[in-house]
Amino acid sequence: MAALQRLQAATPGMPPWTDVHWRGLLAGDAIVVIAEADGDIAGYAVASLLRIPGEVLAELEAIVVASAYRRNGLGNGLLRYLLGEAQAAGAIRLILEVRSGNTAARALYRGLGFQEEGLRRRYYRDPVEDAVLMSLQFPQDTVALEKRPE
Ligand SMILES: CC(C)(COP(=O)(O)OP(=O)(O)OC[C@H]1O[C@@H](n2cnc3c(N)ncnc32)[C@H](O)[C@@H]1OP(=O)(O)O)[C@@H](O)C(=O)NCCC(=O)NCCS
Protein backbone atom coordinates (compact mmCIF):
# COMPACT_ATOMS: atom_id res chain seq x y z
CA MET A 1 0.00 0.00 0.00
CA ALA A 2 2.85 2.41 0.81
CA ALA A 3 4.51 1.70 -2.54
CA LEU A 4 1.25 2.28 -4.40
CA GLN A 5 0.79 5.57 -2.56
CA ARG A 6 4.39 6.62 -3.34
CA LEU A 7 3.96 6.04 -7.07
CA GLN A 8 0.56 7.72 -7.07
CA ALA A 9 1.94 10.78 -5.26
CA ALA A 10 4.95 10.99 -7.59
CA THR A 11 2.73 11.11 -10.70
CA PRO A 12 0.99 14.42 -11.41
CA GLY A 13 -2.67 14.04 -12.29
CA MET A 14 -3.21 10.65 -10.65
CA PRO A 15 -6.45 10.30 -8.69
CA PRO A 16 -5.53 10.78 -4.99
CA TRP A 17 -6.87 7.43 -3.78
CA THR A 18 -6.63 6.74 -0.06
CA ASP A 19 -5.58 3.38 1.41
CA VAL A 20 -9.28 2.70 2.09
CA HIS A 21 -10.14 3.35 -1.56
CA TRP A 22 -7.26 1.11 -2.73
CA ARG A 23 -8.35 -1.69 -0.40
CA GLY A 24 -11.90 -1.36 -1.77
CA LEU A 25 -10.59 -1.66 -5.34
CA LEU A 26 -8.50 -4.71 -4.46
CA ALA A 27 -11.41 -6.40 -2.67
CA GLY A 28 -14.21 -5.33 -4.99
CA ASP A 29 -15.45 -5.50 -8.55
CA ALA A 30 -12.37 -3.94 -10.13
CA ILE A 31 -9.40 -5.19 -12.12
CA VAL A 32 -6.08 -4.15 -10.61
CA VAL A 33 -2.86 -5.05 -12.42
CA ILE A 34 0.41 -4.26 -10.63
CA ALA A 35 3.92 -4.56 -12.09
CA GLU A 36 6.82 -5.12 -9.69
CA ALA A 37 10.49 -4.51 -10.42
CA ASP A 38 13.51 -4.45 -8.12
CA GLY A 39 11.28 -5.02 -5.08
CA ASP A 40 9.19 -1.94 -5.81
CA ILE A 41 6.04 -1.14 -7.75
CA ALA A 42 6.92 -0.09 -11.29
CA GLY A 43 3.39 0.55 -12.50
CA TYR A 44 -0.28 -0.21 -12.13
CA ALA A 45 -3.48 -0.17 -14.15
CA VAL A 46 -6.98 -0.18 -12.68
CA ALA A 47 -10.36 -0.66 -14.35
CA SER A 48 -13.81 -0.87 -12.83
CA LEU A 49 -16.51 -3.15 -14.20
CA LEU A 50 -19.83 -1.46 -14.92
CA ARG A 51 -22.68 -3.97 -14.98
CA ILE A 52 -25.55 -2.39 -16.88
CA PRO A 53 -28.60 -4.39 -18.00
CA GLY A 54 -27.57 -6.73 -20.80
CA GLU A 55 -23.87 -5.92 -20.85
CA VAL A 56 -20.69 -5.42 -18.89
CA LEU A 57 -18.39 -2.47 -19.62
CA ALA A 58 -14.91 -1.93 -18.26
CA GLU A 59 -13.73 1.62 -17.51
CA LEU A 60 -10.06 2.46 -17.15
CA GLU A 61 -9.63 4.44 -13.91
CA ALA A 62 -5.86 4.90 -13.96
CA ILE A 63 -2.67 3.65 -15.57
CA VAL A 64 0.78 4.74 -14.49
CA VAL A 65 4.36 3.61 -15.01
CA ALA A 66 7.09 4.99 -12.71
CA SER A 67 9.25 7.43 -14.65
CA ALA A 68 12.37 5.20 -14.38
CA TYR A 69 10.57 2.39 -16.25
CA ARG A 70 8.84 4.36 -19.01
CA ARG A 71 9.30 3.79 -22.76
CA ASN A 72 10.09 0.11 -22.24
CA GLY A 73 6.72 -1.37 -23.12
CA LEU A 74 5.46 -1.67 -19.54
CA GLY A 75 2.43 0.61 -20.05
CA ASN A 76 1.54 -1.40 -23.12
CA GLY A 77 1.98 -4.67 -21.20
CA LEU A 78 -0.12 -3.52 -18.24
CA LEU A 79 -2.94 -2.41 -20.50
CA ARG A 80 -2.87 -5.58 -22.60
CA TYR A 81 -3.04 -7.69 -19.45
CA LEU A 82 -5.92 -5.60 -18.13
CA LEU A 83 -7.78 -5.92 -21.47
CA GLY A 84 -7.47 -9.71 -21.23
CA GLU A 85 -8.82 -9.69 -17.68
CA ALA A 86 -11.71 -7.41 -18.68
CA GLN A 87 -12.65 -9.73 -21.53
CA ALA A 88 -12.42 -12.75 -19.24
CA ALA A 89 -14.81 -10.95 -16.86
CA GLY A 90 -17.34 -10.68 -19.72
CA ALA A 91 -16.82 -7.03 -20.70
CA ILE A 92 -17.71 -6.11 -24.28
CA ARG A 93 -15.54 -2.99 -24.41
CA LEU A 94 -13.21 -0.82 -22.40
CA ILE A 95 -13.90 2.91 -22.18
CA LEU A 96 -11.70 5.69 -20.82
CA GLU A 97 -11.19 9.41 -20.75
CA VAL A 98 -7.84 11.15 -20.99
CA ARG A 99 -6.55 14.73 -20.89
CA SER A 100 -6.36 16.05 -24.45
CA GLY A 101 -2.74 17.14 -23.84
CA ASN A 102 -1.59 13.72 -22.60
CA THR A 103 0.13 12.74 -25.85
CA ALA A 104 1.94 9.73 -24.33
CA ALA A 105 -1.26 8.12 -23.01
CA ARG A 106 -3.23 8.92 -26.17
CA ALA A 107 -0.52 7.32 -28.32
CA LEU A 108 -0.46 4.26 -26.03
CA TYR A 109 -4.25 3.85 -26.35
CA ARG A 110 -4.30 4.45 -30.11
CA GLY A 111 -1.51 1.90 -30.56
CA LEU A 112 -3.73 -0.74 -28.96
CA GLY A 113 -6.63 0.09 -31.27
CA PHE A 114 -8.66 2.49 -29.12
CA GLN A 115 -10.86 4.89 -31.10
CA GLU A 116 -11.42 8.51 -30.09
CA GLU A 117 -15.16 9.02 -29.78
CA GLY A 118 -15.69 12.53 -28.52
CA LEU A 119 -14.68 15.34 -26.20
CA ARG A 120 -15.86 16.55 -22.83
CA ARG A 121 -15.02 20.24 -22.91
CA ARG A 122 -13.15 21.70 -19.91
CA TYR A 123 -13.71 18.47 -17.98
CA TYR A 124 -10.46 18.49 -15.96
CA ARG A 125 -9.27 21.04 -13.40
CA ASP A 126 -5.74 22.20 -12.43
CA PRO A 127 -5.20 22.90 -15.26
CA VAL A 128 -8.55 23.11 -17.02
CA GLU A 129 -8.44 20.82 -20.05
CA ASP A 130 -10.77 18.85 -22.31
CA ALA A 131 -11.24 15.12 -21.83
CA VAL A 132 -10.97 12.89 -24.89
CA LEU A 133 -13.33 9.89 -24.73
CA MET A 134 -11.88 6.68 -26.13
CA SER A 135 -13.00 3.08 -26.32
CA LEU A 136 -11.90 -0.32 -27.53
CA GLN A 137 -14.54 -2.82 -28.62
CA PHE A 138 -13.58 -6.42 -27.93
CA PRO A 139 -13.92 -8.89 -30.81
CA GLN A 140 -17.44 -10.33 -30.79
CA ASP A 141 -16.26 -13.89 -31.40
CA THR A 142 -14.26 -13.77 -28.16
CA VAL A 143 -17.30 -12.51 -26.25
CA ALA A 144 -19.43 -15.22 -27.84
CA LEU A 145 -16.88 -17.83 -26.75
CA GLU A 146 -17.00 -16.54 -23.17
CA LYS A 147 -20.81 -16.79 -23.16
CA ARG A 148 -21.05 -20.21 -24.81
CA PRO A 149 -22.60 -22.74 -22.41
CA GLU A 150 -20.42 -25.65 -21.23
C1 LIG B 1 1.22 6.81 -20.34
C2 LIG B 1 2.22 5.86 -19.64
C3 LIG B 1 1.46 4.89 -18.73
C4 LIG B 1 2.95 5.06 -20.76
O1 LIG B 1 3.77 4.08 -20.12
P1 LIG B 1 5.08 3.49 -20.83
O2 LIG B 1 5.49 2.27 -20.09
O3 LIG B 1 6.11 4.57 -20.98
O4 LIG B 1 4.51 3.12 -22.27
P2 LIG B 1 5.15 2.08 -23.31
O5 LIG B 1 6.63 2.08 -23.20
O6 LIG B 1 4.45 0.78 -23.17
O7 LIG B 1 4.76 2.77 -24.69
C5 LIG B 1 3.69 2.29 -25.49
C6 LIG B 1 3.36 3.34 -26.55
O8 LIG B 1 2.85 4.51 -25.92
C7 LIG B 1 3.29 5.67 -26.64
N1 LIG B 1 4.12 6.51 -25.75
C8 LIG B 1 4.56 6.20 -24.51
N2 LIG B 1 5.26 7.25 -24.00
C9 LIG B 1 5.23 8.21 -24.94
C10 LIG B 1 5.75 9.53 -24.99
N3 LIG B 1 6.44 10.06 -23.96
N4 LIG B 1 5.51 10.27 -26.10
C11 LIG B 1 4.82 9.77 -27.14
N5 LIG B 1 4.31 8.52 -27.16
C12 LIG B 1 4.52 7.76 -26.07
C13 LIG B 1 4.08 5.17 -27.82
O9 LIG B 1 3.16 5.02 -28.90
C14 LIG B 1 4.58 3.83 -27.32
O10 LIG B 1 4.85 2.92 -28.35
P3 LIG B 1 6.35 2.90 -28.97
O11 LIG B 1 7.27 2.73 -27.79
O12 LIG B 1 6.30 1.71 -29.87
O13 LIG B 1 6.55 4.21 -29.65
C15 LIG B 1 3.30 6.67 -18.86
O14 LIG B 1 3.82 7.70 -19.70
C16 LIG B 1 2.77 7.30 -17.59
O15 LIG B 1 2.74 6.67 -16.53
N6 LIG B 1 2.35 8.58 -17.67
C17 LIG B 1 1.87 9.30 -16.47
C18 LIG B 1 0.51 8.80 -16.01
C19 LIG B 1 -0.56 9.01 -17.08
O16 LIG B 1 -0.59 10.04 -17.75
N7 LIG B 1 -1.48 8.02 -17.19
C20 LIG B 1 -2.56 8.08 -18.17
C21 LIG B 1 -3.78 8.76 -17.61
S1 LIG B 1 -4.44 7.91 -16.19
The ligand as a MOL file (V3000), in Angstrom:
LIG
                    3D

  0  0  0     0  0            999 V3000
M  V30 BEGIN CTAB
M  V30 COUNTS 48 50 0 0 0
M  V30 BEGIN ATOM
M  V30 1 C 1.2160 6.8080 -20.3400 0
M  V30 2 C 2.2250 5.8630 -19.6430 0
M  V30 3 C 1.4590 4.8900 -18.7300 0
M  V30 4 C 2.9470 5.0600 -20.7610 0
M  V30 5 O 3.7730 4.0780 -20.1160 0
M  V30 6 P 5.0820 3.4930 -20.8320 0
M  V30 7 O 5.4850 2.2690 -20.0920 0
M  V30 8 O 6.1060 4.5670 -20.9820 0
M  V30 9 O 4.5080 3.1230 -22.2680 0
M  V30 10 P 5.1530 2.0770 -23.3110 0
M  V30 11 O 6.6330 2.0760 -23.2000 0
M  V30 12 O 4.4460 0.7820 -23.1690 0
M  V30 13 O 4.7640 2.7700 -24.6940 0
M  V30 14 C 3.6900 2.2890 -25.4940 0
M  V30 15 C 3.3650 3.3380 -26.5480 0
M  V30 16 O 2.8490 4.5120 -25.9200 0
M  V30 17 C 3.2860 5.6740 -26.6380 0
M  V30 18 N 4.1150 6.5100 -25.7530 0
M  V30 19 C 4.5590 6.2020 -24.5090 0
M  V30 20 N 5.2550 7.2450 -23.9980 0
M  V30 21 C 5.2310 8.2150 -24.9350 0
M  V30 22 C 5.7500 9.5320 -24.9850 0
M  V30 23 N 6.4420 10.0590 -23.9570 0
M  V30 24 N 5.5110 10.2730 -26.1020 0
M  V30 25 C 4.8220 9.7740 -27.1420 0
M  V30 26 N 4.3130 8.5160 -27.1570 0
M  V30 27 C 4.5150 7.7560 -26.0680 0
M  V30 28 C 4.0810 5.1730 -27.8210 0
M  V30 29 O 3.1630 5.0150 -28.9000 0
M  V30 30 C 4.5760 3.8310 -27.3200 0
M  V30 31 O 4.8480 2.9250 -28.3480 0
M  V30 32 P 6.3550 2.9040 -28.9720 0
M  V30 33 O 7.2710 2.7320 -27.7920 0
M  V30 34 O 6.3040 1.7120 -29.8720 0
M  V30 35 O 6.5490 4.2100 -29.6540 0
M  V30 36 C 3.3030 6.6680 -18.8610 0
M  V30 37 O 3.8230 7.6960 -19.6970 0
M  V30 38 C 2.7740 7.2980 -17.5860 0
M  V30 39 O 2.7360 6.6710 -16.5340 0
M  V30 40 N 2.3520 8.5800 -17.6670 0
M  V30 41 C 1.8720 9.3010 -16.4650 0
M  V30 42 C 0.5150 8.7970 -16.0130 0
M  V30 43 C -0.5580 9.0130 -17.0760 0
M  V30 44 O -0.5940 10.0420 -17.7470 0
M  V30 45 N -1.4760 8.0240 -17.1940 0
M  V30 46 C -2.5620 8.0800 -18.1710 0
M  V30 47 C -3.7770 8.7550 -17.6120 0
M  V30 48 S -4.4400 7.9120 -16.1860 0
M  V30 END ATOM
M  V30 BEGIN BOND
M  V30 1 1 1 2
M  V30 2 1 2 3
M  V30 3 1 2 4
M  V30 4 1 2 36
M  V30 5 1 4 5
M  V30 6 1 5 6
M  V30 7 2 6 7
M  V30 8 1 6 8
M  V30 9 1 6 9
M  V30 10 1 9 10
M  V30 11 2 10 11
M  V30 12 1 10 12
M  V30 13 1 10 13
M  V30 14 1 13 14
M  V30 15 1 14 15
M  V30 16 1 15 16
M  V30 17 1 15 30
M  V30 18 1 16 17
M  V30 19 1 17 18
M  V30 20 1 17 28
M  V30 21 1 18 19
M  V30 22 1 18 27
M  V30 23 2 19 20
M  V30 24 1 20 21
M  V30 25 1 21 22
M  V30 26 2 21 27
M  V30 27 1 22 23
M  V30 28 2 22 24
M  V30 29 1 24 25
M  V30 30 2 25 26
M  V30 31 1 26 27
M  V30 32 1 28 29
M  V30 33 1 28 30
M  V30 34 1 30 31
M  V30 35 1 31 32
M  V30 36 2 32 33
M  V30 37 1 32 34
M  V30 38 1 32 35
M  V30 39 1 36 37
M  V30 40 1 36 38
M  V30 41 2 38 39
M  V30 42 1 38 40
M  V30 43 1 40 41
M  V30 44 1 41 42
M  V30 45 1 42 43
M  V30 46 2 43 44
M  V30 47 1 43 45
M  V30 48 1 45 46
M  V30 49 1 46 47
M  V30 50 1 47 48
M  V30 END BOND
M  V30 END CTAB
M  END
